[in-house]
Amino acid sequence: MVLAAPLRVLARIVVVALATVAVSCGDDSAPEPLVVGAGDSAESVLLAEIYAQALARTGARVVVAPGLGSRADRMAALDAGTVTLVGEHNGALLGELASNATAWNTDEVTRELNRSLPEGLVVTDAADGADLRAGVLVNANAPIESVADLTPRCPSSSAGVAPVPGLLSAPPPALRIDGCDFASTQTFADPDELRKALIEGRIQIGLLAGPVELAPRATEGLRVLSDDDNALRSENPVAVVRKGALDDREWEKLNYVAGELTTDRLTAMIAAVRDEQASPAELARTWLDDHGL
């Protein structure tokens, strides 16, 4: 399954590809560069810089192709071969490709994602130390502490969903709770609107499409439910790669990156790009240096 992409995005990709060809024509012996694609979100650009700079440290020629738009656009670029890899979330991408999938924890989600990818694409190891799954909010006086406690209440509860600015997007199937079907679900434009609806009692459950650390104001006066049983689908960064595009050393480097990423550091870097206009390239360089990568 390949997601459709607007022609304007494919046109931008072709321009990047032609420019790369023009540069490489001066040296026929130089290998074609690896192209790391990025969308418009802070996280997408940051992951692209981390992957690109990590690969460059193996001696590979690498370029970043930013501004590729939505998940559909990036997948189309991979399918067309105009980019080599892109950063993704295992859970969100699985939700796009296999909406009825019932995988929840990191290993299950990544395994199911590999089965669901279009032919010719593979994923690296998931960064299981970087947990970007949804956050679940309820009113502070609600008599529940964990997501598991919601199950008997779901059929009589109204839920709201809001994106977390700066993160890769999550489609509705990726925001399901295992064993939970709400009476109704509304979509809100941002975390502040979601909080307002909870405070006013218009909904009983709020789902932030990412960790609450990236939307701290949305939790004021509310309770964040724990999810020790993994009732929410795991959302871990992965690199989606064209099969055969990387050699063993390059592949190993990306798996080392996955092994070092953590929730705290990744969310802090995303927030710095989103809120402080920090340079993704500089943040990536510092992070790679800190971890000896």
C-alpha positions, 0 to 999 in steps of 0.5 A: 500500500502506497499513500497518495501524494500531491503533485506539488510535493513530488515536483519539489522532490524531483527538483532536489533529485535533479540538483543532486544529479547536477552536483554529482555529474562533475565526479563520475566516481562519487557515489550517489548520496543518501537522501534523508527526507523530512516533513514539516514538523519539528520532530521530522526535521530533527530525526532527519538531521540525527539520521543524516549526520549519523550516516555521514559519520560512517563516511557516506555522502548524505543530504537532507531533503526537507519540506516533503509535507505529510506522511503520504508525501514522504511515503510516496517519495520513498516509493519513487526512490527520490529519498532513501529513508525518513524518520517515522513512528512505528505505531502511527505508521502502522495505523496508516497502513493497517488500521485494524492492527491489534499490536500494542507494545514496541516489539509487536508494533514493529513486527507488524509494521514490517509485515505491513510496509509496501514492498521494497521498504524496511524499518530499523530497530525501534528506539524503545527508550523513546516512548512518544505514545499518547497521553490520557487525561481526566478530571482531577476528581475522577476516581481512576488512576490508570488507562486500564481503569477506563475499560468499564467506563468507555461505552458511557464516556465521550472522548476528545483527541488533540494533536501535539504541535511539533510531533509527527502526526498520529492517525485515529487508528493509532490513538485507540485504547486496547479494549476501549470503545468510546460513546463518541469522539471529538477532535480538537485543534490543540491541547488547550482546546482539549483541556477546556473541553475536559474542564467544562465537562463536555468530554470525560476523557482526553487523548493527547497524540503524544507525551504530555511533556510536550503540552504541559499547560494541557495538564493543569487541573487534570490527572494524567493516567498511567499506562503500565499495561500498554493499553495505548499503542507504542510510538517509537521512532524508527527509520523507514528505509529503501531495502538494500540502500544501506550497507551493513555499517550504515544500517548498524549506525542507525540501530545504534542511534535507536539504542541511544534515543530516550524520551526525555532527551528527544522531547527536550530537543523537539521542544527546543526546535518548536518553541525556541527555534533551535537549530535541528542540525546543531542539536543533532550534532551535540546529541551524537557527540554526547553519545559517541556516535 
